[in-house]
């Protein structure tokens, strides 16, 4: 169930990452959402390894971790594409 929670967080986090980092992306909004999902999963994995967040359900720490992971991956994506 935790994996599906991170996918759901990723959808929201990807949209928020796009809002926080506006600009043109090569893949558009869909790629940003996919990056958000990947960022949420990576952020969740790192956050859980460090003792932050939860992989079993919703809490504020999990949501912040998902957003930070999404913003980080979006930043790296833009660095690589440019």
C-alpha positions in Angstrom: 0.0 0.0 0.0 2.9 2.4 0.7 4.0 2.2 -3.0 0.6 3.4 -4.2 0.6 6.1 -1.6 3.9 7.4 -3.1 2.4 7.3 -6.6 -0.6 9.4 -5.4 1.8 11.8 -3.6 3.8 11.9 -6.8 0.9 13.1 -8.8 0.3 15.9 -6.5 4.0 16.6 -5.8 4.7 16.7 -9.6 2.0 19.4 -10.0 3.3 21.4 -7.1 6.9 21.0 -8.4 5.8 22.5 -11.7 4.1 25.3 -9.8 7.2 26.0 -7.7 9.5 25.8 -10.7 7.6 27.3 -13.6 9.2 27.2 -17.0 9.2 25.3 -20.2 10.0 21.6 -20.0 10.7 19.4 -23.0 8.1 16.9 -22.1 5.4 19.2 -20.8 3.0 18.7 -17.9 2.8 14.9 -18.3 6.6 14.4 -18.0 6.5 16.7 -15.0 3.9 14.5 -13.4 5.9 11.4 -14.1 9.0 13.1 -12.7 6.8 13.9 -9.7 5.9 10.3 -9.2 9.6 9.2 -9.5 10.6 12.0 -7.2 8.1 11.0 -4.6 9.2 7.4 -4.7 12.9 8.4 -4.4 12.2 11.1 -1.8 10.1 8.5 0.2 12.9 6.0 0.0 15.5 8.5 1.2 13.2 10.0 3.8 12.4 6.6 5.2 16.1 5.6 5.3 16.8 8.8 7.2 13.9 8.3 9.6 11.6 11.0 8.2 8.1 10.4 6.7 6.1 7.2 6.5 5.7 4.6 3.8 2.4 3.4 5.2 0.2 6.3 4.9 -0.4 10.1 4.7 1.3 12.5 7.0 2.8 15.9 6.6 6.4 14.6 6.6 5.6 12.2 3.8 4.0 14.9 1.7 6.9 17.3 2.2 9.4 14.5 1.3 7.5 13.8 -1.9 7.5 17.4 -2.9 11.2 17.9 -2.2 12.0 14.7 -4.1 10.0 15.9 -7.1 11.5 19.4 -7.1 15.0 17.8 -6.9 14.3 15.4 -9.9 12.7 18.2 -11.9 15.8 20.4 -11.3 18.1 17.5 -12.3 15.9 16.9 -15.4 16.2 20.5 -16.5 20.0 20.4 -15.9 20.4 17.3 -18.1 18.0 18.6 -20.9 19.8 21.9 -21.1 
